[in-house]
Amino acid sequence: MSARALPLRLGVAALAALLACGCSSREVYDSALGWRKNECYKIGDLEQRERCLKEADRPYDAYRAGQGKTQ
């Protein structure tokens, strides 16, 4: 297993645990904010990192609107 695959697997496991506990999709999205930001800080290129952080900070409502779904 590569070093990059481990954080992804841990993130997927955490997401599965949150879903299993009956959390709403908004709660799951909000709880993953810190993890998403930490992944962005691993990006070496400043421009790509800033884009990643901007996307990581996107509010849940904007995320849902971008997915073409309604609440």
KELUMKE-466538 format. One record per residue: x, z, y of N, C-alpha, C in turn. Coordinates in steps of 0.1 Angstrom, whole numbers, plus 2048, in hexadecimal, padded with zeros to 3 digits. Example, Ala and Ser with C-alpha at 12.3 -4.5 7.8 and 13.67 -1.06 7.14 Angstrom:
<recs>
88484E7C787B84E7D388484E7DF;8808477EA8898477F588184F800;
</recs>
This chain:
<recs>
8088007F480080080080980080C;8067F881680E7F782280B80382B;81480583581281083E80680E847;80280184A7F77FE8527EA80084B;7EA7FF83E7DE8008367D980E835;7E18188357DD8268347D482A83F;7D782884C7CE82C8567C0825855;7C08198517B481284F7AB818844;7B281B8397AB82182E7A582F832;7AD8368397A984483E79D842847;79D838850792836859785832852;78782984877B82583F776831838;77F83A83377A84682B77384F835;77885184177185A84B76485484F;76384785175684185474C843849;75084183C747843831742851830;74B85B83374786983373D86C83E;73F866849735868854728862851;72885684B71B85084771485783C;71C85D83371686582870F87282D;71487783870E88383E702881846;6FD8758476F187284E6F387085D;6FF86D86270186B8706FB85E874;6F685D8816F18518866FD847889;6FA83B88B70483188E70B83489B;7038398A470983D8B17138498AF;7108538A771985E8A572585989E;72485089573084B88E739843898;73283B8A073A8338AA74183C8B3;73A8468B974184F8C274C8578BC;74A85C8AF7548648A976185C8A6;75F84F8A576B8478A27738438AE;76F8478BA7758438C67848478C6;7878548C37958588C279E8508B9;79884D8AD7A08468A37A28388A8;7988318AF79A8248B47A58248BF;7A582E8C87AF82E8D27BD8318CC;7BE8398C27CB83C8BC7D182F8B6;7C88278B07CD81A8AA7D28118B5;7CB8118C17D08098CC7DE80D8D1;7E081A8D17ED81E8D67F981A8CD;7F68158C18008118B88048028BB;7FD7FB8C48007EE8C780B7ED8D1;8167E68CE8217E58D781F7DD8E3;8187D28E38167C98EE80C7D08F8;8117D29048097D990E7FB7D2911;7FB7C59127EF7BE9157E57BF909;7EA7BE8FD7E17BF8F17DC7CE8F0;7E57D78F37E17E58F37D67E88FD;7D77E39097CD7E59137BF7DF90F;7C07D39097B37CD9047AD7D68F9;7B57DB8F17B07E38E67AA7F08EB;7B07F68F57AB8038FB79E800902;79D7F59097917F19107857EF906;7887E98FB77E7E78F077B7F58EA;7857FD8E878280A8E277A8138EA;77A8118F7772819901765813903;7618088FD75480290074980B8FB;74080D90473481690172C8118F5;72681A8EE71E8168E271380C8E6;70C80E8F17028048F47077F68F6;7137F58FC7197E88FE71D7E28F1;7227EB8E87267E68DA71A7E18D3;70E7E88D47027E38CD6FD7D68D3;6FE7D58E16F97C98E77027BD8E3;70F7BF8E17187B58DD7157B18CE;70F7B98C770C7B68B86FF7AF8B7;6F77AE8C26EB7A78C16E07AF8BB;6E17BC8BB6D87C58B56D17CE8BF;6C57D38BC6BE7DC8C56BE7E98BF;6BC7F48C76BC8018C26AE8058BE;
</recs>
